[in-house]
Amino acid sequence: MKCNVYSLIGENCITLNDGQRVFDLIHPELAAGRSVELDFAGSNVFASPFFNAAVGQLLEDISADNLNRLLTILNLGPVGANVLRRVVENAREYYSNKKVRTAVDTVFGELATER
């Protein structure tokens, strides 16, 4: 499957909701062991919330090895690649280390109740 991110999201890949749209499209394919290409041609602005939703949460139930094998990223410039790399590193740690996950969830839970 090939996903043209610009056609789906546009030039700005920033929000959690937009990332969730990408995730909802590609997760079933990847979970079934089918390859996915994410093509970012035309998209130029990137933020971690987008990549957290689109790619980071894939690591909850897809191993890093399988994700590396099945997911191909195309036309993502150096800035976007840097943001994506940090998101993937953080997601790997979050999903593989229960202590980290508990700590992060606790902090975000406390922040949510303060508002």
Secondary structure, DSSP 8 states (H G I E B T S, - for coil): -EEEHHHHT-SEE--HHHHHHHHHHHHHHHHTT--EEEE-TT--EE-HHHHHHHTGGGGGTS-HHHHHHHEEEES--HHHHHHHHHHHHHHHHHHH-HHHHHHHHHHHHHHHHH-
